C-alpha cells in the first residue's frame, strides 16, 4: 500500500504514484463575483414572490436540480443537515416529502424549528429560509405520492430510511419483496402511512447575491403579522 501526502501550498508540485500533481491551497480557492446586484427598488413586499422570480430564473438557466435545498434541524443543541428536494411552495410555505420515521422527521418532531438553504452557483445567488415545520395533510401527501413514478413508490415502501443495514443486498431484498407484493401493475401502489410531506412555514427569508470584493447584497424579510387572509413582512438590508 502506497500512501502519498503533500502539503497544500499555492503552485506547489507533489509527486504521488509517478504522477505530477499541482496542489493549490484550499485557502486560495476563491471566486470573484460579477453580479449586477440586488436592489430594494422593484423587489416585492412578499419574499415568496421574490423567491418565485429567482426560482424561475434558476430553472430557465438549467441549474442542476434547482429545487435541491439543504434542510437543517437541531436537537439537544446539535445541528444536523441534509439535502432534500423542494416539491411545492406558495405563501403557506415550502414543501418536501420523506419517510416519517427517518432521522430528519424524528428531529422535526422534537424541534419543529428548521432552516432551508438554496444555492444556485451559476446565478451567484442563495436563499435562506427559517421557520416552523408542520406535516402536510394526508390529501396532499396522497396526491403527490400518486403522481410519482411507480419505482419511486416502490422505493418508499422498500427503504426503512436512516436504519442501519448489513449491506446493500439487504435493501435490494426488501425491494424485491415489495415488488412481489405489488406485482399487479393494474393496481396503484398505495401511499405508506409512514411516508408523507412536511411544510416549512417561513418567518425569516434572506436573499443573497454575490458582488465584487465580497461586498455582497443581502436582503432580509421578517414576518411581522400573519392572518388567514394576508401576511405582513418587513424588509431590510444586511451587511
BELQUICOR-V37421 format. One record per run of one state. SS is the DSSP state (A for helix, B for strand, O for the rest). FROM is the first residue (numbers start at 1). TO is the last residue. Records with the same first field share a line. If there is no record, write none. Layout:
# BELQUICOR-V37421
SS->FROM-TO  FROM-TO
This chain:
# BELQUICOR-V37421
O->1-11  17-18  24-25  29-46  61-67  76-77  86-87  91-92  100-102  111-112  124-124  136-137  148-149  159-167  182-194  210-211  215-216  227-230  239-239
B->12-16  19-23  68-75  78-85  88-90  93-99  113-120  125-135  195-209  217-226  231-238
A->26-28  47-60  103-110  121-123  138-147  150-158  168-181  212-214
